[in-house]
Amino acid sequence: RFSSIRPMYYRGSLGAVLVFDLTNYASFEHLPQWIEEVRASIKEEIPVLLVGNKSDLIDQRVVSIGIVFT
């Protein structure tokens, strides 16, 4: 819905934090698209930090730490 205005928010950024849901594999699968959007919107190289949330819901976790680091 707001995809056309998102690149405006990236301008001038010194870094990006992308948060994904450890209990929702689809949110993890979308990370490459988000990273590409950030990289395409910002010409200079910036750090991108990936953060997995809901780490307290161990019994519902579908994204393993091993997958995240590969």
C-alpha positions in Angstrom: 0.0 0.0 0.0 2.8 2.4 0.9 5.5 0.9 -1.2 5.8 3.9 -3.5 6.7 6.2 -0.6 9.0 3.9 1.3 12.2 4.9 -0.6 11.8 8.5 0.6 12.3 7.3 4.2 15.6 5.6 3.3 17.3 8.8 2.0 20.1 10.0 4.2 20.0 6.9 6.4 23.2 5.8 8.0 21.9 2.3 8.6 18.9 0.1 8.5 17.3 -2.3 11.0 15.1 -5.0 9.5 13.0 -6.9 11.9 11.5 -10.3 11.1 9.2 -12.7 13.1 10.9 -15.9 14.3 7.5 -17.5 14.4 6.6 -16.6 10.8 8.9 -18.1 8.1 7.4 -15.9 5.4 8.7 -12.8 7.2 12.2 -14.3 7.1 11.8 -15.2 3.4 10.9 -11.5 2.6 14.2 -10.2 4.0 16.1 -10.4 0.6 13.5 -8.1 -1.0 13.7 -5.6 1.9 17.5 -5.6 1.7 17.4 -5.1 -2.0 14.9 -2.2 -1.6 17.1 -0.5 0.9 20.3 -1.0 -1.2 18.5 0.3 -4.3 17.2 3.4 -2.5 20.5 4.4 -0.9 23.5 4.7 -3.2 26.2 4.5 -0.5 26.9 1.3 1.4 25.2 1.3 4.8 25.1 -1.4 7.5 21.9 -3.5 7.6 21.1 -5.1 10.9 18.7 -8.1 11.0 16.7 -8.6 14.1 14.5 -11.6 14.9 11.7 -10.8 17.3 9.5 -13.1 19.3 12.5 -15.0 20.5 10.7 -15.7 23.7 8.1 -17.9 21.9 10.4 -20.9 21.6 7.7 -23.5 21.1 6.3 -21.5 18.1 9.7 -20.7 16.5 9.9 -21.8 12.8 13.1 -19.8 11.9 16.2 -21.4 13.5 19.3 -19.6 14.4 21.2 -21.8 12.0 19.1 -20.7 9.1 19.6 -17.0 10.0 23.4 -17.2 10.0 23.6 -19.1 6.6 
